[in-house]
Structures are given as C-alpha cells and as structure tokens.
Amino acid sequence: MEQDVILLGDFNLPPEDAAFADLTAILEPLITGTTYTISETKSLYDNIWFDAAYVTEYTGQNGVDDFDVTVFDNDDRAASLAVSDHRPVWATFRMV
C-alpha cells in the first residue's frame, strides 16, 4: 500500500475547517496559522498535505510567495489582475 502521498491545490476552505476531518485523520496541512494564500480575503485555501512519517523526502523548507506585497507593493487588485489572487505555496523535497 502506497502511503507517501502528497496532496496539493486550492481547497476553497482553510485547513482547520470541519470538512477536512477525514483528511486530517491521515494527512497534515503544511501551511497553517495566520499565513494566508488568498491576498484579497486573507484566507488560507491553497495548501500541501502529507504525512511526514511517510514523506521522508521533505526537507522542512516551505513557504508562501507573497508576490502581491513584494512585486505589487501590497496592491491586491493589481496583483490579482496581473497574476492571481492566490499566493503560490511551495515546499522542497529531496530526490532519493
């Protein structure tokens, strides 16, 4: 049985939402806390989920690219029109 599963994407709900009860029983969200991935609504919808016990290639490095702040000087509307209202999430993994 394959257990080193990585699930990622736009989930349209924050990771602590009750709708994720079954998912959180087997995987953990990588991005949590006050970090957000939707610039205009300050919501955490985009994420990467996995079980660190099985995804041993994870290096511990992750983040959210806040291009709306660094490139668009915190102009959410301009960032959304030019690129997206979603901030990209990232993580690094070793190749073994």
N, C-alpha and C positions, 0 to 999 in steps of 0.2 A: 504494500500500500504506500503510495507516494504521500509524504507529509510535508515536504519542503515547498509549500505553496505560497506564492506572493500574489496578493490581490490588490489592484490599484485602480484609481479612477476618481470620477466625480460621483459621489454617492447622494448628493442633494439633501443630506442630513448630517448633523455633527456626529462624531463617533460615540458620544455618550447617549444618543437617542435610544429609547426603549426598543425601537425597531431593530437594533443591532444585537439584541440579547442572545440570539442563537449564534451569531457570528463571533461575539466576544467570548463565547464558551470555548472557541477553538483557535481564534486568532486575536492579535492585539494591534490597535492602530499605532502607527509610528508617530504621527503628528498629533499632539494633544495640548491641553492647556489653553492659554489665551492667544495662541498663534491662530491666524486666520488665512484662508486661501481665496476668499471672495472679497475683493477690495471694497466695493461699494456697500455691502451689507455687513462686513466684518464677520463673516461666517466661515466655519471650518468644514467644508464639504469635500474637498479633494484630499485623498489620503492614500497611504500604503499600509496594507495589513499583512501580517505574517506571524508565525510562531517562532520566536528566536531560538527555541530549543532545536528546531529542525532546519532553520535557515541560518546555518553557521557561517555562510559566506558574508553576512552583513558585517561591515566594518565599524559600525557605531556612528558613522557620519551621515547626517541628513539635514534637511532644511527646507525652507520655502523661499523662493526667489521673489523678493518684494520689488520687482521692476517698476511697479506703479509709483513707488517712492524714489528709487534711485535714478530712474530714467525720466519719469514724468513729473518729478517734483511734487509727489503726492496728489496729483490731479487725476482722481479716479475716472472721471468722464473721458479725459483724453486717452488714458491708458486703456480703458475699455474699448473705445472706438478704434484705436490704432492696433491693439494687440488682443486683449481679452480682459474680462473682469475676473478671471481666475488666475491666481498666482500658481506657478508650477511648483510641485513638490518633488523632492529628489532624495535619493539615498545612494550610497556607494556599496558595492558588493565585490568581493574578491573572486577572481576566476581560479577555480581549483581543478 
